Amino acid sequence: MLTECMSVITGAWAPNVIWSLRAGPRRFSELRADIPPISAKVLSARLSELQKRGILVRHVRRTSPPSTEYELTPLGAELIPALDAIVAVGHRLKAIRANI
């Protein structure tokens, strides 16, 4: 089951995209600002892949000009506690490295 779950969030920046959407819907430009190193091409690819995998949904808003928002599905939201645990370990690893 670990392989199954990891295959859903595979791809450069996919966990970062999910993490950025944890607080609620975001527009493409907001996601780019949240993840500065990501290129527009890679972000677009990750969003498309995550949508196909059922992790997020894409909403086209009928505004002028039209806008698009991305939001986690209930399945995508279930990944947040796992990512939260990974982030917590990352903080501890960073602290350990700082003291070496």
C-alpha positions, 0 to 999 in steps of 0.5 A, a space after each residue: 500500500 505504501 507503493 500505491 500511495 507514493 505513486 499518487 504523489 510521485 513527480 517533482 513538486 507534487 507533495 509541495 502542490 498538495 501542501 500548498 492546497 491544504 489551506 484551501 483553493 488556490 489559483 495557478 499564480 498563487 501556487 507559483 508564488 507558494 513554490 518559487 522554484 517551480 516552473 509554469 510548465 512543471 506546475 501545469 503538468 503536476 496539476 494535471 496529473 494530480 487531477 487525473 489521480 483524484 487528488 485535486 479538482 479544477 474549478 473554472 470561475 466565470 469571472 471577467 477575465 475567467 479564473 481557475 482555482 485548484 482544490 484538494 478532493 477529500 482523498 487529497 485532504 487525507 494526504 495532509 497528515 502524512 505530509 505534516 509528519 514528513 514536514 515535522 521530521 524535516 524540521 528535526 533533521 534541519 535542527 540536527 544538521 545545524 548543530 553538527 
